[in-house]
Amino acid sequence: MTEVSSPKKYADFQQSIFHGRIAHMEVVNYQDQEFLSVSLMHTASDTTDIRIKFTNSNGLLTAYRNGNVVIGQELTVNGTIKGIRSFYMKEEELVPLKNPELQLRCTGYIFGTKPEPKQEPVATTAGAEPTLEEIPF
């Protein structure tokens, strides 16, 4: 009797979760499809920031159009790593990127907090004299 062996299965170490702030978003049209291209800044260590790049044509695109997702907002994404880039060619010379990039096939995301709106300085009238008139009660 022959023994049937099943194929070996290994863990998929490319599944990853990243948390960071949205650095760039742009709606892109390509081959009659519209999608949102997102760059997320993720701090890997005290000295290393990486960019996570991914696209979405579903919920994030709708949220972007409705104004519910903005640059600077926290976002947690998970998915499969498609590629890694840390150098680019410039005049036939390899130049390192300031922030290495991961291309991600996004399978899920969770919205985080939005950035605090900038507070406008209170306008004061320069040289205004205080009055000492009585105020009736």
N, CA, C and O of each residue as an XYZ file, in Angstrom:
548
protein
N       0.827     -1.154      0.000
C       0.000      0.000      0.000
C       0.891      1.243      0.000
O       1.868      1.315      0.745
N       0.547      2.213     -0.837
C       1.359      3.430     -0.923
C       0.800      4.496      0.000
O      -0.408      4.620      0.203
N       1.708      5.241      0.534
C       1.327      6.308      1.457
C       1.105      7.592      0.667
O       1.920      7.946     -0.185
N       0.011      8.286      0.945
C      -0.292      9.549      0.277
C       0.212     10.673      1.162
O      -0.188     10.810      2.318
N       1.092     11.465      0.597
C       1.615     12.587      1.376
C       0.919     13.871      0.952
O       0.722     14.121     -0.237
N       0.560     14.658      1.910
C      -0.063     15.936      1.595
C       1.025     16.989      1.407
O       2.093     16.899      2.012
N       0.753     17.979      0.571
C       1.765     19.021      0.376
C       1.984     19.794      1.674
O       1.066     19.988      2.471
N       3.215     20.224      1.856
C       3.541     20.974      3.065
C       2.938     22.368      2.996
O       2.877     22.983      1.932
N       2.506     22.841      4.115
C       1.944     24.182      4.197
C       2.788     24.988      5.163
O       3.097     24.535      6.265
N       3.155     26.177      4.745
C       3.970     27.067      5.554
C       3.158     28.306      5.915
O       2.218     28.677      5.213
N       3.528     28.921      6.991
C       2.859     30.157      7.404
C       3.141     31.258      6.390
O       4.230     31.326      5.820
N       2.173     32.100      6.175
C       2.326     33.221      5.252
C       2.856     34.417      6.042
O       2.090     35.133      6.687
N       4.159     34.622      5.987
C       4.779     35.692      6.762
C       4.648     37.052      6.078
O       5.135     38.058      6.595
N       3.997     37.084      4.925
C       3.828     38.362      4.260
C       2.600     39.117      4.758
O       2.452     40.296      4.437
N       1.724     38.495      5.518
C       0.572     39.187      6.086
C       1.066     40.140      7.165
O       1.735     39.724      8.110
N       0.741     41.393      7.024
C       1.264     42.397      7.955
C       0.200     43.411      8.307
O      -0.758     43.615      7.562
N       0.380     44.043      9.454
C      -0.485     45.125      9.907
C       0.406     46.336     10.156
O       1.451     46.227     10.797
N      -0.014     47.486      9.646
C       0.748     48.721      9.811
C      -0.168     49.814     10.335
O      -1.336     49.900      9.956
N       0.375     50.641     11.207
C      -0.361     51.774     11.761
C       0.466     53.027     11.505
O       1.670     53.046     11.761
N      -0.179     54.065     11.003
C       0.539     55.312     10.750
C      -0.419     56.429     10.393
O      -1.625     56.336     10.618
N       0.142     57.485      9.832
C      -0.658     58.633      9.400
C      -0.610     58.740      7.877
O       0.410     58.455      7.250
N      -1.727     59.155      7.304
C      -1.826     59.305      5.855
C      -0.974     60.489      5.429
O      -1.171     61.607      5.907
N      -0.021     60.244      4.526
C       0.867     61.301      4.048
C       0.405     61.870      2.709
O       0.628     63.046      2.422
N      -0.243     61.033      1.883
C      -0.668     61.491      0.556
C      -1.828     60.630      0.078
O      -1.850     59.420      0.304
N      -2.798     61.268     -0.587
C      -3.913     60.555     -1.218
C      -4.204     61.215     -2.553
O      -4.118     62.435     -2.695
N      -4.548     60.388     -3.527
C      -4.855     60.931     -4.843
C      -5.753     59.945     -5.591
O      -5.517     58.737     -5.567
N      -6.786     60.474     -6.257
C      -7.672     59.648     -7.070
C      -7.005     59.446     -8.425
O      -6.582     60.405     -9.071
N      -6.915     58.182     -8.849
C      -6.223     57.833    -10.087
C      -7.179     57.097    -11.014
O      -7.935     56.232    -10.572
N      -7.148     57.438    -12.303
C      -7.898     56.709    -13.320
C      -6.907     55.913    -14.149
O      -5.948     56.465    -14.687
N      -7.148     54.592    -14.250
C      -6.244     53.734    -15.005
C      -7.073     52.624    -15.648
O      -7.783     51.897    -14.952
N      -6.987     52.493    -16.946
C      -7.694     51.478    -17.715
C      -9.177     51.441    -17.356
O      -9.722     50.386    -17.030
N      -9.818     52.600    -17.421
C     -11.248     52.759    -17.147
C     -11.647     52.361    -15.730
O     -12.814     52.054    -15.484
N     -10.702     52.361    -14.798
C     -11.001     52.100    -13.395
C     -10.536     53.283    -12.568
O      -9.507     53.891    -12.863
N     -11.283     53.604    -11.548
C     -10.937     54.707    -10.668
C     -10.647     54.148     -9.276
O     -11.409     53.335     -8.752
N      -9.548     54.590     -8.690
C      -9.181     54.120     -7.364
C      -8.424     55.208     -6.624
O      -7.970     56.187     -7.217
N      -8.295     55.017     -5.309
C      -7.579     55.953     -4.459
C      -6.200     55.395     -4.163
O      -6.075     54.278     -3.660
N      -5.161     56.162     -4.472
C      -3.785     55.779     -4.165
C      -3.396     56.455     -2.853
O      -3.513     57.673     -2.719
N      -2.932     55.660     -1.881
C      -2.656     56.165     -0.531
C      -1.215     55.874     -0.152
O      -0.707     54.783     -0.411
N      -0.547     56.861      0.469
C       0.769     56.673      1.085
C       0.607     56.894      2.583
O       0.106     57.929      3.023
N       1.037     55.909      3.351
C       0.921     55.939      4.798
C       2.322     55.986      5.395
O       3.173     55.179      5.021
N       2.579     56.915      6.316
C       3.874     56.977      7.002
C       3.796     56.132      8.264
O       2.953     56.361      9.132
N       4.689     55.149      8.352
C       4.722     54.233      9.488
C       6.099     54.338     10.139
O       7.114     54.270      9.446
N       6.148     54.501     11.457
C       7.412     54.580     12.176
C       7.798     53.178     12.620
O       7.154     52.592     13.490
N       8.857     52.644     12.015
C       9.305     51.293     12.337
C      10.199     51.292     13.573
O      10.186     50.332     14.344
N      10.973     52.354     13.769
C      11.827     52.493     14.952
C      12.081     53.978     15.174
O      11.544     54.820     14.454
N      12.900     54.297     16.171
C      13.192     55.704     16.458
C      13.878     56.408     15.293
O      13.742     57.621     15.132
N      14.605     55.663     14.490
C      15.374     56.270     13.404
C      14.866     55.909     12.016
O      15.425     56.370     11.021
N      13.814     55.090     11.925
C      13.368     54.618     10.615
C      11.876     54.826     10.421
O      11.058     54.308     11.182
N      11.533     55.591      9.395
C      10.149     55.724      8.940
C      10.051     55.048      7.586
O      10.959     55.165      6.764
N       8.952     54.338      7.347
C       8.740     53.720      6.039
C       7.394     54.172      5.495
O       6.485     54.521      6.249
N       7.289     54.158      4.195
C       6.031     54.492      3.528
C       5.351     53.199      3.106
O       5.975     52.311      2.526
N       4.073     53.110      3.406
C       3.257     51.987      2.977
C       2.364     52.524      1.869
O       1.572     53.438      2.101
N       2.481     51.968      0.670
C       1.686     52.436     -0.471
C       0.688     51.353     -0.858
O       1.037     50.177     -0.967
N      -0.561     51.770     -1.064
C      -1.599     50.828     -1.474
C      -2.704     51.585     -2.196
O      -2.753     52.814     -2.157
N      -3.583     50.849     -2.849
C      -4.713     51.441     -3.550
C      -6.001     50.818     -3.022
O      -6.002     49.720     -2.467
N      -7.106     51.558     -3.211
C      -8.407     51.070     -2.781
C      -9.464     51.704     -3.667
O      -9.443     52.912     -3.899
N     -10.382     50.896     -4.160
C     -11.452     51.426     -5.012
C     -12.807     51.250     -4.356
O     -13.838     51.343     -5.023
N     -12.818     51.000     -3.076
C     -14.049     50.694     -2.374
C     -14.340     51.726     -1.304
O     -14.648     52.875     -1.620
N     -14.249     51.341     -0.058
C     -14.644     52.191      1.060
C     -13.794     53.419      1.261
O     -14.321     54.485      1.580
N     -12.476     53.301      1.083
C     -11.609     54.470      1.279
C     -11.872     55.533      0.221
O     -11.840     56.726      0.523
N     -12.130     55.118     -1.006
C     -12.430     56.079     -2.072
C     -13.713     56.832     -1.741
O     -13.774     58.050     -1.905
N     -14.726     56.128     -1.282
C     -15.989     56.768     -0.906
C     -15.790     57.703      0.279
O     -16.318     58.815      0.287
N     -15.034     57.262      1.281
C     -14.770     58.107      2.450
C     -13.994     59.356      2.056
O     -14.246     60.434      2.593
N     -13.055     59.223      1.126
C     -12.272     60.367      0.651
C     -13.178     61.380     -0.048
O     -13.064     62.586      0.171
N     -14.071     60.876     -0.887
C     -14.991     61.776     -1.606
C     -15.953     62.476     -0.657
O     -16.346     63.616     -0.904
N     -16.339     61.804      0.428
C     -17.265     62.391      1.393
C     -16.563     63.272      2.421
O     -17.225     63.900      3.247
N     -15.237     63.328      2.383
C     -14.484     64.146      3.324
C     -14.285     63.487      4.678
O     -13.942     64.164      5.648
N     -14.495     62.169      4.761
C     -14.362     61.462      6.033
C     -12.959     60.939      6.290
O     -12.681     60.440      7.380
N     -12.076     61.039      5.318
C     -10.677     60.644      5.503
C      -9.824     61.788      4.950
O     -10.035     62.252      3.829
N      -8.845     62.237      5.767
C      -8.038     63.401      5.398
C      -6.566     63.088      5.589
O      -6.204     62.138      6.283
N      -5.727     63.891      4.969
C      -4.282     63.746      5.139
C      -3.934     64.074      6.586
O      -4.411     65.064      7.141
N      -3.103     63.237      7.187
C      -2.731     63.400      8.588
C      -3.534     62.506      9.514
O      -3.198     62.373     10.691
N      -4.593     61.888      8.998
C      -5.422     61.016      9.828
C      -4.714     59.696     10.085
O      -4.000     59.186      9.222
N      -4.918     59.145     11.280
C      -4.355     57.836     11.602
C      -5.140     56.758     10.866
O      -6.354     56.861     10.687
N      -4.419     55.721     10.442
C      -5.047     54.619      9.718
C      -4.264     53.350     10.018
O      -3.033     53.360     10.028
N      -4.971     52.271     10.259
C      -4.357     50.963     10.447
C      -4.770     50.106      9.266
O      -5.962     49.940      9.008
N      -3.795     49.556      8.542
C      -4.088     48.724      7.378
C      -3.454     47.349      7.559
O      -2.421     47.206      8.213
N      -4.085     46.354      6.974
C      -3.480     45.028      6.944
C      -3.593     44.486      5.533
O      -4.486     44.862      4.774
N      -2.674     43.598      5.195
C      -2.673     43.035      3.863
C      -1.414     42.248      3.585
O      -0.656     41.899      4.490
N      -1.213     41.977      2.308
C      -0.085     41.188      1.839
C       0.940     42.097      1.178
O       0.587     42.939      0.351
N       2.188     41.933      1.534
C       3.260     42.732      0.938
C       3.471     42.278     -0.506
O       3.723     41.100     -0.761
N       3.367     43.227     -1.456
C       3.587     42.923     -2.872
C       5.001     43.233     -3.310
O       5.528     42.578     -4.210
N       5.625     44.220     -2.690
C       6.966     44.605     -3.106
C       7.613     45.539     -2.108
O       6.947     46.156     -1.277
N       8.923     45.629     -2.210
C       9.718     46.497     -1.338
C      10.662     47.302     -2.231
O      11.273     46.762     -3.154
N      10.771     48.593     -1.943
C      11.664     49.438     -2.729
C      12.441     50.325     -1.783
O      11.852     50.987     -0.928
N      13.768     50.348     -1.924
C      14.575     51.221     -1.078
C      15.591     52.025     -1.886
O      16.306     52.850     -1.316
N      15.670     51.805     -3.198
C      16.579     52.550     -4.072
C      15.841     52.955     -5.335
O      14.832     52.349     -5.696
N      16.348     53.985     -6.006
C      15.854     54.356     -7.328
C      17.043     54.760     -8.191
O      18.116     55.082     -7.680
N      16.836     54.738     -9.511
C      17.905     55.081    -10.454
C      17.841     56.569    -10.785
O      16.780     57.103    -11.109
N      18.993     57.225    -10.698
C      19.105     58.629    -11.087
C      20.382     58.769    -11.897
O      21.491     58.671    -11.370
N      20.200     58.998    -13.189
C      21.328     59.146    -14.106
C      22.299     57.976    -13.986
O      23.496     58.174    -13.775
N      21.784     56.769    -14.120
C      22.551     55.522    -14.087
C      23.292     55.298    -12.767
O      24.348     54.666    -12.737
N      22.729     55.821    -11.683
C      23.324     55.634    -10.368
C      22.220     55.269     -9.389
O      21.146     55.870     -9.407
N      22.481     54.285     -8.534
C      21.512     53.895     -7.513
C      21.554     54.893     -6.363
O      22.615     55.169     -5.803
N      20.389     55.429     -6.019
C      20.274     56.405     -4.948
C      19.294     55.842     -3.915
O      18.195     55.424     -4.281
N      19.673     55.823     -2.626
C      18.750     55.301     -1.618
C      17.593     56.263     -1.355
O      17.781     57.480     -1.358
N      16.412     55.724     -1.131
C      15.261     56.530     -0.750
C      15.411     56.989      0.698
O      16.003     56.284      1.514
N      14.881     58.159      1.017
C      14.907     58.623      2.405
C      14.033     57.734      3.275
O      14.373     57.440      4.421
N      12.894     57.306      2.713
C      11.972     56.414      3.415
C      11.723     55.195      2.533
O      11.118     55.333      1.470
N      12.172     54.002      2.937
C      11.887     52.807      2.135
C      10.374     52.628      1.958
O       9.586     53.069      2.795
N       9.980     51.974      0.859
C       8.563     51.819      0.544
C       8.171     50.351      0.502
O       8.915     49.501      0.012
N       6.988     50.075      1.027
C       6.369     48.761      0.891
C       5.112     48.933      0.064
O       4.294     49.806      0.356
N       4.941     48.110     -0.968
C       3.682     48.092     -1.697
C       2.833     47.004     -1.068
O       3.283     45.872     -0.888
N       1.601     47.359     -0.736
C       0.732     46.472      0.020
C      -0.535     46.185     -0.766
O      -1.104     47.089     -1.377
N      -0.981     44.943     -0.756
C      -2.309     44.586     -1.263
C      -3.221     44.626     -0.048
O      -3.266     43.684      0.742
N      -3.944     45.723      0.090
C      -4.726     46.005      1.295
C      -5.951     45.088      1.363
O      -6.725     44.995      0.410
N      -6.113     44.414      2.506
C      -7.278     43.553      2.700
C      -8.212     44.091      3.778
O      -9.327     43.593      3.934
N      -7.771     45.101      4.521
C      -8.631     45.695      5.534
C      -8.000     46.937      6.115
O      -6.790     47.142      6.019
N      -8.834     47.766      6.721
C      -8.332     48.997      7.318
C      -9.257     49.430      8.442
O     -10.435     49.074      8.475
N      -8.700     50.204      9.360
C      -9.453     50.771     10.478
C      -9.091     52.250     10.560
O      -7.915     52.610     10.611
N     -10.111     53.101     10.571
C      -9.884     54.537     10.685
C      -9.443     54.891     12.091
O      -9.892     54.288     13.065
N      -8.557     55.877     12.189
C      -8.109     56.382     13.475
C      -8.505     57.833     13.636
O      -9.407     58.321     12.955
N      -7.836     58.512     14.529
C      -8.185     59.897     14.821
C      -7.727     60.828     13.708
O      -6.722     60.592     13.037
N      -8.496     61.887     13.540
C      -8.134     62.921     12.566
C      -7.216     63.921     13.243
O      -7.234     64.048     14.467
N      -6.409     64.638     12.462
C      -5.534     65.643     13.072
C      -6.353     66.793     13.653
O      -7.444     67.107     13.177
N      -5.804     67.402     14.681
C      -6.459     68.554     15.299
C      -6.452     69.721     14.310
O      -5.428     69.980     13.677
N      -7.569     70.422     14.170
C      -7.555     71.583     13.277
C      -6.661     72.678     13.846
O      -6.562     72.852     15.061
N      -6.014     73.409     12.949
C      -5.136     74.492     13.377
C      -5.980     75.610     13.970
O      -6.986     76.022     13.393
N      -5.560     76.089     15.117
C      -6.293     77.164     15.759
C      -5.799     78.488     15.216
O      -4.599     78.755     15.167
N      -6.748     79.306     14.812
C      -6.398     80.613     14.277
C      -6.140     81.558     15.451
O      -6.845     81.512     16.459
N      -5.129     82.410     15.314
C      -4.855     83.353     16.408
C      -6.035     84.307     16.611
O      -6.694     84.725     15.660
N      -6.274     84.630     17.865
C      -7.373     85.542     18.190
C      -6.973     86.946     17.765
O      -5.910     87.446     18.132
N      -7.839     87.568     16.990
C      -7.548     88.918     16.507
C      -7.784     89.913     17.627
O      -8.860     89.964     18.222
N      -6.781     90.681     17.896
C      -6.900     91.731     18.912
C      -6.684     93.073     18.239
O      -5.921     93.199     17.282
N      -7.354     94.036     18.751
C      -7.170     95.374     18.196
C      -6.015     96.027     18.924
O      -6.067     96.236     20.136
N      -4.996     96.340     18.196
C      -3.801     96.943     18.791
C      -4.095     98.390     19.156
O      -4.700     99.130     18.380
N      -3.668     98.777     20.328
C      -3.813    100.165     20.758
C      -5.197    100.504     21.283
O      -5.513    101.685     21.430
N      -6.025     99.528     21.570
C      -7.358     99.819     22.084
C      -7.250    100.273     23.530
O      -6.536     99.671     24.332
N      -7.953    101.319     23.847
C      -7.936    101.886     25.192
C      -9.066    101.273     26.006
O     -10.200    101.191     25.535
N      -8.763    100.846     27.218
C      -9.846    100.336     28.067
C     -10.739    101.483     28.535
O     -10.264    102.591     28.787
N     -12.004    101.211     28.645
C     -12.934    102.232     29.133
C     -13.292    101.919     30.565
O     -13.354    100.758     30.967
N     -13.529    102.973     31.333
C     -13.883    102.815     32.736
C     -15.318    103.250     32.988
O     -15.657    103.665     34.096
N     -16.150    103.157     31.981
C     -17.545    103.564     32.131
C     -18.300    102.501     32.917
O     -18.008    101.308     32.846
N     -19.268    102.976     33.658
C     -20.096    102.068     34.436
C     -21.042    101.314     33.500
O     -21.582    101.865     32.540
N     -21.219    100.027     33.822
C     -22.140     99.205     33.033
C     -23.372     98.967     33.892
O     -23.262     98.445     35.002
N     -24.542     99.345     33.393
C     -25.764     99.152     34.206
C     -26.129     97.670     34.290
O     -25.946     96.922     33.330
N     -26.651     97.251     35.460
C     -27.040     95.850     35.655
C     -28.516     95.692     35.555
O     -29.028     94.582     35.692
